[in-house]
Every structure is written in C-alpha cells, then in structure tokens.
Amino acid sequence: MTIDDIALTFVERLSPRTIKHLIECFGSAEAIFAATEEELVEQAELRPEPARAIVSRAAHSRAEEELRFLQKSGLKAVAATDDDYPALLAECPDNPHVIYVSGEVAALKRPLLSMVGTREVTSYGLSMCDKLVSRMAELVPDMAIVSGLAYGVDVACHRAALQFGLPTIAVLANPLTHIYPAFHTDIAREMLRKGGAIVSENPSGGAVTKNSFLARNRIVAGLSKGTVVVESPPHGGSLSTAEHVTDYDRSLMAAPGRATDWASSGCNYLIKSMRAQMVCTGDDIVMELGFKGVDFSRRRAAPEDTTPTSDAQREIVRLLKEHDRLGSEEIVARSGLDFQEVYTALFELECAGAIRISGGKYERCK
C-alpha cells in the first residue's frame, strides 16, 4: 500500500468500479498517477475531468493527512493490490480499492462466513444465531464470522462467535474514528482483544449517509464464500446484502421460520423463490460451502465455567434468578450499580454463556 493508493480513493468522480478498471489498465496506483491525461483518456477511456484531477495530484494532500492519522491511531490501510487484501473481496467488480482495518488483518485471510439479519430480532433469531455459530465453531474452528455490528442479528452473531471461540469481523458504514452504534463499543473492543477485526472503506473524515450502509452491505457479502440470512422481514438491509451475494455468484443461505412469522418472511421468501439454500444447522452450511475434510462427528469441549466472577455479575445473576427476565435499564435501577458497571458485567456474562438476550430482555441460560 502506498500513498498513491489512498490518494486514488480521494479523486472525485472515481467510483470503486472505475478505480478497479484503472488498476487493470495501468497495473498500480503509482502507474495511474504517472500517466498523462491523454493516456488516461485513451487507454482507460476515462472522461477528461477525472483524468485532469488525477494528473493534478490534488488528492495527495488529503492522502497525506489520512496517512498521518493512520500512523497516529494504529490503524492499517490495505489496498486491493496488497497480498493482505481479502482475496474474495478483490474478485468483486465494485470492491473498495482501500480498506481500513483495526485489529488483526490476518483474520481477513481465514475462511469467512457472513451472517446478517433484522435489527428487530426475535428470541427464535437469537437462538438460531447461537445454534449456527456454535456448530460452525465445532466443524470449522479456524473460521471467522463476519457481520455489521448493528443491533439485532448482527451483534448477536458477533456475540455468539466470541462465546464459542471464533474470531469475528465487523464491517462498519462509518470511519474507524468511532464505533456505531456506540452502545456496541464494549463488544467491539472484545472482538479486537480476541483476534478479530473491524473494517471500513471510509477514511477518517468520511461523511456517513444512508448510502454508506448500503455500500457497507456489499463488503459484508464480498468478504465471504457464503452468507446466511438468519432472520429477516420482507424488506431491509439484510435483503440488500442478499442481492449482492447473488450478484457476486456466492452462496446465499437462509434459516427458515414459521409461515406466520413476519420476522422470518424475508428468509422464507428467499427459500421459496429458490434464491437461497435453506439451512437449519451448521452442518447444512458446511455442506453448502463445500468445506473439505470436515469431521461431522466433532463436538466442542465442555463449555467454560459460567460462575460470576465479580460483585456486579453476581448481583445481576441474583436479580435474574428473582425476576426471570429484565431489561438493561431495569437492572440498573434495581441493582443500584453504575450504568457502565452493569453494561460491562452484562457483556462479560453473555460472553461466558451465563445469560442471553431474549425479546430485548436478559435471562439466565438454563
């Protein structure tokens, strides 16, 4: 990765597809910036205006600022021409030329499975996240789980990966200057601590719009050999991700739900229309993706001890024994604990498998 790679993404009116075309024509970002306006227009059939913008090298001042930010913040930039760039993402016709990474870049080279779904996840959707991820951890222990860190299915899949010992990768629509939603900052830190990564195509000063989230979905789809839609209504971001999966000729899978469940109607439609392969277990996913040499008799070791280890954890478990199910705000009010103490303890208990979220409230795992 060179400063020319970053500068190329700052040139106005150059889409990811156009940048990919330029790289194919000239071989590298350095060669693109070394070309004349006439060469850019004639060889790459580029319009004169963006060709002049490239030749002027005006984007390099912003690229220099971005490079200083990366060095200061400890983030990494990976260009599509780098060996570390995810191979499957590089195959996509609209892949971002540069991705920004916090955490382990090597996690992006693992076998990856993308999992997406509705923000309004039900208890069924949550149980399917756990069921699918836990089995994948048994069958393909070197895998990493990819999702978007959004509320609902996304964060449930990240949590399940952490709980069952798999690295997990979040793709954000916003720059890596902050975590969105902010409520998921703790789990993002835990993801990094356990060998995962957080990825974005947006530089530090990038503006976030509705289209940023749609663009993010193509990266979630492009990183992996296959994507599972765990739970989805008839419309929403997860179905836009499914469109990208189909466009990239990757494996699209969906978990079925009851015919009367609105939250599963999108998944049921994908299966009914034969756009997605129905998957009910991790075994189904492994067979669909064609992993070789998998031992289907394999089972994980016994789960870790879920005994609470702090006063805050013990108080939360006591409250859930007494009241069965409580929301996070109710736990704060009843425990008298500090807001941050409660959320940290809840996250730790979830990762340990002692509690889970069901219908927006916390309950003990039986």
N, C-alpha and C positions, 0 to 999 in steps of 0.2 A: 504494500500500500504506500503510495506517495501522495504528496500534497496535490498533485495533479488529479488524482482520483477524487479527492474531496472537492476540489475546485470544479470538476466536471458536473457534480450534482448541484452546484450553485448557479450554473449558467441558466438564465431564464429561457423558457420555451423548449427545454430539453426534457422530454419525458423519459421514464425508465426504458421504454421500448426504443426510443431514439438513441439513447446512450448505448444500449446494447448493440444496436446497428452500427454505431460509430466504432465501437471496440472491435466488432467483426471486420470492419473495413480497414482499420489502421493498426489494430493489434494491442494498443495500450493507450492509457490516458496521456502519457508523455508524447506519444506519436501524434495524437489528436491535436494537442496544443502546439506541436511543432509544425503542423500542416499550415499551408496558406489558405486564404479564403477561397481561392479558386479550386484548390484540391478538395476542400471540404464540400463545396457545391458540386463539383464534377464527380468525384469518386463516391461520395456518400449521398449525393442528391439532397444535400441539406439546403434549406432556404437561406438566402443571403443574410437575413437579420441575425439568426443564431450563429451563423458562420462568423460574422463580424464580431459577435460577442465572445466567441471562443478565441479568436485571434487577438482581441484586445487584452486578454488575460485579466480583465477586471474582477473576475470571480476569485482570483487568488488571494486578495486581501481578506475576504471573508474566510477562505480556507485556512489562512494562517491563523486567524483568530480561533477558528474551530480546533486546529491542531494544538494551540496553546491550552485551550480549555480541556482537551482530552488528556494532555500530559499532566495538567494540574489535578484533574479529577480521578485519574487512574482508569479511565475508560479506554476501550480499544475500538479502533476503526478497522474494518475488514472489507477489502474491495473484492469484487467478483473475479478478478484475475489472480487473487491470492490463493495459495494452497489451503489456507484455513477456512475459506468461504465454503458454506454448505453445498455439497455437490448437487443435491436435488433442487435446491433453490436456484442454483445457477442455470438449470435447464429451463426454467420458466421464461416465457417471452417477455415478461414485464417485471423481472426481478430487480430489486434495488441494486444499483451499482455499488453502493457502500452501505453496510450495516454497522451500527454502533452497538457494542456489547459490554455489559457489566457482568463480571463473573468469569466462568470458565468457557473460553472459546472452544475448547476441546469437547465440551458437552454437545456442541452442534454437529460433531462428527459421529456421534453414536447412532444406532438405529433409533429413529424417532417415530412417535405416534402422536398425531394431533387429536385433541378431544375438545369439542365445543358444544354449546347448548344455550338454553334460555337463561336469562337473569332471574326469572321467576321460577326457580327450580322447586320441584315438589320433593316430598320425602322419598318417593319412588326414584326420582332422578338422582338424588344423593346416594341412595343405596346402590344404584347401578354404577355410579362413579367408583364407589369403593369396590364393588364386585369385579368390575372390568380391570381396574388398575391393580388390584391385589393379585389377580390371576396373571396379568402380564408380568408382574414382578416375579412370580414363580417361574414362568415359562421363558421369559427373555430378560434376565436380570441385568443385562448391560444396556437396556433401553432407557430412553428419557422421554418424558411426557411433555408435549407442547400445548399451550393454551394461551388465552389472552388476559388473564388476571382480572377479568371482570367479575362482577357479582354473579352468584348462581352456580351454574355448571362449571364455568371456567375455574373459579377459585376452589371449588370442591375437588376438581381433578388435580390441581396443584397440591392441595392438602393430602389427598389420597396418595399421591406419589411420595410425598415426604413421609407419610405414615408407614408406607410399605417399602421404603428404602430405595426408591428410584429418584435420580436427578430429575429436575423439571425446569422447563424453559418457558418464560413468559414473553410474549411479543406485545409491545405497547404501541399505542397510536400516538403517544406524546414523546417528547425528548426524554432522555435519561437523566435530566436535571431533577426530576421528581417522579414519584410513583403515583399513578392514577388507577383506581381510586386510592386516596390517601389512607383509607381505612385498612388497606392491604399492605401497608408498608412493612409491618412485622413479618408477615409471611414471605414477602419479597426478600427480606434480609435472611430469613431462614433458608430460602431457596438457594441463595448465594453461598451461605455457610455450608450447605450440603452438596456442593459441587454443581449446582445449576447455573443458569444464565438468564439475563434479562436483555432483550433485543429490541432495537427500534431503528427505523430508517431515517428518523428525524434528527437533524442536528440540534445543537443546544438552543439556538434561537428560533427554532421552527414553530410556526403557528399551528394550532390544533383546530380542525374543523370537523364537521360531520363526515366529510370525505376521508379524513385521516383514519377513521375507524374502519371504513370500507376498504381502504388501501391496506390497513393492517391485516385484514382478513386474508388477503392474497398471500401474505408471508406465512401466516399460520398454515394455510393449505399447501404452500410450496415447499416448506421445510421437510415435510414427511412423505413417506411412501403411501400412507393412508390416513384418513381422517374419520373419526367416529362422531356422529351427532348423537349425543346421549339423550337429550330431551329438547324438543322444540315445538312451539306453536306454528301455525301456518305461515307466519311472516317473522322476519327478524334477522339479526346479524349472522346467526349460525347457518341459515339457509343461503346467505350470500357467500359464506365460506364454502358451502357445499357446491355452489356454482363454480367457484374457482377450482375446486378439486376435480370436478368433471372436465373443465376446460383444460386442465393440466394432464388429463388422462391418468389420474391417480385413483387409488381405490377409495370409494366413498362407502361408508358403512353407517348404519343407524340402528339404535336399540328400539325395539317395538314397544308400544304402550297399548293400553286398553282403547278400544274404538271410541269410547265416550269421554276420554281424557283430552281436553283441549291442549294441555301442555305437551302431549305426545302426537298431536295431529300432524305436525310437520314431518316428524320421523316416519309416521305411518304412511304419509303421502309419498315420501321418498322411496319407501319399500314397495308400496303398491304400484307406483309408476316404474318400478324396476330401475330406478336411478341409483339406488343404494342397496348394498347387500345387508340383509338382516343379520345382526349379531346379538347373541344373548349371553355369551360368555367370552372370556379371554381366549379360550381355545378357538372359538369362531374367528376372532381377529387374527390369530397366528396363522390359521389355515388360509384365510383370505389373503393375507400379505405374503404367504409363501415362504415363511422362515424355514430354513433347512436345519435338520438335526435337532429339533426340539423334542425333549422328553416330556410327553404329556402326563406321565405319572409323577412328575416332580411336584413336591409340595414345600412350601416355606417352612423354616424352623418355627418353633413356638413363638408367639408374639412377645415383645418386651414387657417387662413389668409395668403395669399401669397405675401403681400406687402413687398417690400425690406426694410431691417432694417439697412443697413449700406451704406456708400458712395460708396464702391466698388460694392455692389449689385445693387444699383441704377444706377451706370454707366453702368454695364453690361446689365441691362434691357433696358436702353436707347439705347445702341448700337444694341441690338437685335430688338428693335422696328424700328430702322432706316434701318437695313440691313437684317432683317428676320432670316438669318442663318449664324453663324460664327463658325469657329474652335477656339479652345482654344488659339492657337498661334496668330491668328488674333485678338482675344480680347485683349491679352497682348499688341500687337503692337498698336492697335487703342486707347486703354484706357490710355496708359502710366502708368498703375499700375504695381506694383511689381508682379513678377511671382507667388510668394506664395499667395499674396493677391487675385489674380484672381482665382487660383485654390481653395482656401478656400471658396471664395464667390460663385463660381460655384457649389461647393458641397452643400453649405447651401441652395442655390436656388433650386437645384434638390430635396433635402430632403423636402423642403417646397412645392414642386409641382408647382413652378413658371416657371421652364424651364425643358427641357428634351433634350436628345441626339437623333438625327435622322441622320442616314447616316454619323456618325462621326463628326457631327456639332451640335452646340447648337441652340435651338429655343425656343421661348416662348410657354408655354402651353396655348391653346386657352380657 
